[in-house]
């Protein structure tokens, strides 16, 4: 990773992490945190999902950025530190580097191998741009100490990933970002947010005909087997992606296809046929609803750009 440094903040209390995972799987309903999607296989599958015809968020957001790039860059301000939250392969940020001319680029992601590889590919194309990667679970703690200086920063959180938080969690997370902005006058947040739309469109996006999302969901079980020594049979679970209109969120589950027993740290956990494990929620917002979250998190001035084709929004908040 020539030209970039990597700050690894993933050295958590492994015993506590294991206890959290086991507790979630023993719960009724059972649950797994979405961060466990993103091992190396999961990252590759997610990249494939973003190219599917049913999965509209990536191309819809890209169209907004392409159409309004100059206007957004002028509003956000050039020459800031550019903090890419959930950076992944850094492809979305790459499209902004020429327009924003940042003073430094900081890629933040839980997938340490993904950002290390991405920064290694990015650095030769931008040899004069200081770069750093921060490997951390920012859904729990947003710790950027040592990666940023005291100058203004633009925080970039594309892809509607904010929807993976509950509204309460989203407000808290946005508040943490706002805290970094407040300590650096002139800073802002640029964020992509998916809007509420027809149930059929949403369910197709999270349960594609080719089965890529299903493979992505089941890969989480393989990841847990490797990481924690469990004995899930991923093929014995079916993928479920459904939109709950009352809650305004798509839910992803893994449904047991037969009676089975999984050993979690040596203790059996019975999954009868039909029992589900909740793996992800993706909340969808009205523009007014999300602006209310930004206000609750402490952001004041807000600008919005949106798609003419379907509800999807980009906000710049400061």
Helices and strands as residue ranges (DSSP letters): E 4-8, H 14-26, E 30-31, G 34-37, H 40-49, H 56-76, E 81-85, H 91-100, E 104-109, H 112-123, G 124-126, E 130-135, E 153-157, G 161-164, H 167-182, E 188-194, H 199-205, H 212-228, G 234-236, E 237-244, E 249-256, E 260-264, E 267-271, E 276-283, H 287-296, E 302-306, E 312-317
